[in-house]
Amino acid sequence: MSDELLVTDKERLTRVSSILVSQPEPSDPKSPYYALAKKYDIKVDFRPFIQIDPVDIKEFRKQKVDILSHSAVILTSRNAVDHFFRLAAESKVEIPSDMKYFCISEQTANYLQKYIVIRKRKIFTGVRTAADLITVLKKHKNEKYLFPCSNIRKDDIPNFLKDSGYDFNEAIIYKTVASDLSDLADVNYDIIAFYSPSGINSLFVNFPDFKQNKTRIAAFGPTTSKAVKEANLILDIQAPLPNAPSMTGALELYIKKANGLK
């Protein structure tokens, strides 16, 4: 470990000229990825490794979840917001004005205005993480919660609700599945950047015989880093770091070192 930069093998620390980011291309022209590409004259491509498929109304009804029997909804992403209101509309359910919304972040809370007049609703927000939202939930134990989520989700929130004796139901309202990456079969990148364990899973769904060779792997967050190691891949770049709280910051530290820059 040197300068807070993960270097597993100095022989792997070779020049970087291309990066594949396993997410959709940013719509913001000021994205730090664009700045990184320009500053270091490297190729940065974007390709989502996962896609979101809706759960249809028939499948939702099989879960026997009565939306109107709940007093509060826990929303951890924009996808959860979109598919919750989609299924409510398809079920011909009008969400009551006194429904409470517990959102993982201010961004998710603000996204609610796509469907409701947020100034007239009871909305509670965390800062950014599930742990932040759990702190908020601790102050509201007497609600009956609905937790709409993906078929792949983290355990922290439902485990907290269960272990703390909260009245809640979970509903799978969308599915996270591997994207078709077959066109990348003969394309090589110096670095592939992952943001979730689902991205690692997608890599092997598409390429069961994937060999890492000289490709460096970057992972954001502890669960993604764990998934990299469990897949017997070498984790070359880990984010966030104390001196690089973002993926682009960690990538920049690595590029400087690998490309012999100050």
C-alpha positions in Angstrom: 0.0 0.0 0.0 1.5 3.3 -1.0 0.1 6.8 -0.9 -3.3 5.3 0.0 -3.2 3.5 -3.4 -3.9 -0.2 -3.7 -1.1 -1.8 -5.7 -1.3 -5.6 -5.6 1.5 -6.3 -8.0 4.0 -3.8 -9.4 4.3 -5.8 -12.6 0.6 -5.1 -13.3 1.3 -1.3 -12.9 1.6 -0.7 -16.6 0.6 2.2 -18.8 -3.2 3.0 -19.0 -4.6 4.2 -22.3 -8.2 2.9 -22.1 -10.9 2.5 -19.5 -14.3 0.8 -19.7 -16.9 2.2 -17.2 -19.6 -0.3 -16.5 -22.3 2.4 -16.3 -24.4 4.5 -18.7 -22.6 7.4 -20.3 -23.0 10.5 -18.2 -25.4 13.1 -19.6 -23.5 15.9 -17.8 -20.8 17.3 -20.1 -18.9 18.3 -17.0 -18.7 14.7 -15.8 -15.3 14.0 -14.1 -14.8 11.1 -16.4 -14.7 13.4 -19.4 -12.2 15.6 -17.6 -10.1 12.5 -16.8 -10.0 11.4 -20.4 -9.0 14.9 -21.6 -6.4 15.5 -18.9 -4.5 12.2 -19.5 -5.3 11.7 -23.1 -7.0 8.3 -22.5 -10.0 6.6 -24.0 -12.9 6.3 -21.7 -15.9 4.3 -22.9 -19.2 3.6 -21.0 -21.3 0.5 -21.2 -24.0 -0.5 -18.6 -23.3 -4.1 -17.5 -26.7 -4.5 -16.0 -30.2 -3.5 -17.0 -33.5 -3.0 -15.2 -36.5 -5.1 -16.3 -40.0 -4.3 -14.9 -42.0 -6.8 -12.9 -45.3 -7.0 -14.6 -48.6 -6.6 -12.9 -49.4 -10.3 -12.9 -46.2 -11.2 -11.2 -46.6 -8.3 -8.7 -50.1 -9.5 -7.8 -48.7 -13.0 -7.1 -46.8 -11.4 -4.2 -50.1 -10.5 -2.6 -48.9 -7.1 -1.5 -51.6 -4.6 -0.6 -50.1 -1.1 -1.2 -52.9 0.6 0.7 -52.4 -1.4 3.8 -49.1 0.4 4.4 -48.6 3.8 6.0 -45.0 4.3 4.7 -42.8 3.4 1.7 -39.0 3.0 1.8 -37.4 4.1 -1.5 -33.7 3.5 -2.1 -33.4 4.5 -5.7 -35.0 6.2 -8.7 -35.8 2.8 -10.1 -37.7 2.0 -7.0 -39.7 5.3 -7.3 -40.5 4.7 -11.0 -41.6 1.1 -10.6 -43.6 1.7 -7.4 -45.7 4.4 -9.0 -46.0 2.3 -12.2 -47.3 -0.7 -10.4 -49.7 1.5 -8.3 -51.1 2.9 -11.6 -51.4 -0.5 -13.2 -53.1 -1.8 -10.1 -55.5 1.2 -10.2 -54.4 2.2 -6.8 -54.4 5.9 -5.8 -51.7 6.6 -3.3 -53.2 8.5 -0.3 -51.9 11.9 0.5 -51.0 10.9 4.0 -48.6 8.2 2.8 -45.1 8.7 4.2 -42.0 8.4 2.1 -38.6 7.4 3.5 -35.9 8.1 0.9 -32.3 7.1 1.0 -31.1 10.5 -0.1 -32.2 14.0 -1.0 -31.8 13.2 -4.7 -34.3 10.3 -4.4 -36.7 12.5 -2.4 -36.5 15.2 -5.0 -37.2 12.7 -7.8 -40.6 12.0 -6.2 -41.9 15.2 -7.7 -42.2 13.4 -11.0 -45.2 11.7 -9.4 -46.4 13.8 -6.4 -46.4 17.3 -5.1 -43.7 16.8 -2.6 -44.3 19.9 -0.5 -47.7 18.5 0.5 -46.3 15.1 1.5 -44.5 13.7 4.5 -41.0 12.9 3.3 -38.1 11.7 5.4 -34.6 11.5 4.0 -31.2 9.9 4.8 -28.0 11.5 3.7 -26.6 9.0 1.2 -26.3 5.4 2.5 -28.6 2.7 3.9 -27.0 3.3 7.4 -28.1 7.0 7.2 -31.7 5.9 6.3 -31.7 3.4 9.2 -30.9 6.2 11.6 -34.1 8.0 10.3 -36.2 4.8 10.5 -35.3 4.4 14.1 -37.4 7.4 14.9 -40.5 6.0 13.2 -41.1 2.5 14.6 -44.9 2.6 14.5 -45.4 2.8 10.8 -46.3 -0.2 8.6 -43.6 -0.1 5.9 -43.6 -1.3 2.3 -40.1 -1.9 1.0 -40.2 -2.1 -2.8 -37.0 -3.3 -4.3 -35.1 -5.3 -6.9 -34.6 -9.1 -7.0 -31.0 -8.2 -6.1 -30.7 -5.9 -3.1 -28.6 -5.3 0.0 -29.7 -6.9 3.2 -29.0 -4.0 5.6 -32.5 -2.3 5.5 -34.7 -5.5 5.6 -32.4 -7.0 8.2 -32.8 -4.0 10.4 -36.6 -3.9 10.0 -36.8 -7.6 10.8 -34.4 -7.6 13.7 -36.0 -4.5 15.2 -39.5 -5.9 15.1 -40.9 -3.5 12.5 -44.1 -4.2 10.7 -43.1 -4.4 7.1 -43.5 -6.1 3.8 -41.0 -6.4 0.9 -42.1 -6.4 -2.7 -40.0 -7.1 -5.8 -41.0 -4.5 -8.3 -38.2 -4.7 -10.8 -35.3 -7.1 -11.7 -31.6 -6.4 -12.1 -30.3 -8.6 -14.9 -27.1 -8.9 -17.0 -26.9 -6.8 -20.2 -25.9 -8.4 -23.5 -22.2 -7.6 -23.8 -21.4 -10.1 -26.6 -20.1 -7.3 -28.9 -17.3 -6.7 -26.4 -15.9 -10.2 -26.8 -12.9 -9.1 -28.8 -12.4 -5.7 -27.2 -9.8 -5.2 -24.6 -9.4 -2.3 -22.1 -6.6 -1.5 -19.7 -9.1 -0.9 -16.8 -12.7 -2.0 -16.3 -14.5 0.0 -13.5 -17.3 -1.7 -11.6 -19.8 -0.1 -9.2 -21.8 -3.2 -8.0 -21.5 -6.9 -7.5 -24.2 -7.2 -10.2 -21.7 -5.8 -12.7 -19.2 -8.6 -11.8 -21.9 -11.2 -12.2 -22.8 -9.8 -15.6 -19.2 -10.1 -16.7 -19.2 -13.8 -16.1 -22.8 -14.3 -17.4 -21.6 -12.9 -20.7 -18.0 -14.3 -20.6 -17.9 -17.5 -18.5 -14.3 -18.1 -19.4 -13.2 -14.5 -18.8 -9.4 -14.3 -18.1 -8.3 -11.1 -16.5 -4.7 -11.2 -17.8 -3.3 -7.7 -17.8 -6.7 -6.0 -17.4 -6.9 -3.9 -14.2 -10.1 -4.1 -12.2 -11.4 -1.1 -10.3 -14.2 -1.4 -7.8 -16.3 1.1 -5.9 -17.4 0.2 -2.4 -16.7 -2.7 -0.1 -19.4 -5.0 -1.5 -18.1 -4.6 -5.1 -14.5 -5.1 -3.9 -15.6 -8.3 -2.1 -17.4 -9.6 -5.3 -14.2 -9.0 -7.3 -12.1 -11.1 -4.9 -14.8 -13.8 -4.6 -14.7 -14.1 -8.4 -11.0 -14.8 -8.1 -10.1 -11.6 -9.9 -7.2 -9.3 -8.9 -8.5 -6.0 -7.4 -6.1 -3.4 -8.7 -7.9 -0.2 -7.8 -10.2 0.3 -4.8 -12.5 3.2 -4.2 -13.3 5.3 -2.3 -9.9 6.1 -0.7 -9.3 8.6 2.1 -7.6 10.9 -0.4 -9.9 10.0 -3.3 -13.5 9.7 -2.3 -14.7 9.0 -5.9 -14.0 6.4 -8.5 -12.5 9.0 -10.8 -10.3 10.2 -8.0 -9.0 6.7 -7.4 -8.5 6.1 -11.1 -6.5 9.3 -11.4 -4.2 8.3 -8.6 -3.6 5.0 -10.4 -3.1 6.6 -13.8 -0.5 9.0 -12.4 1.4 6.1 -10.9 1.1 3.7 -13.9 1.9 6.3 -16.5 4.8 7.8 -14.6 3.2 11.2 -14.0 3.5 13.6 -11.1 
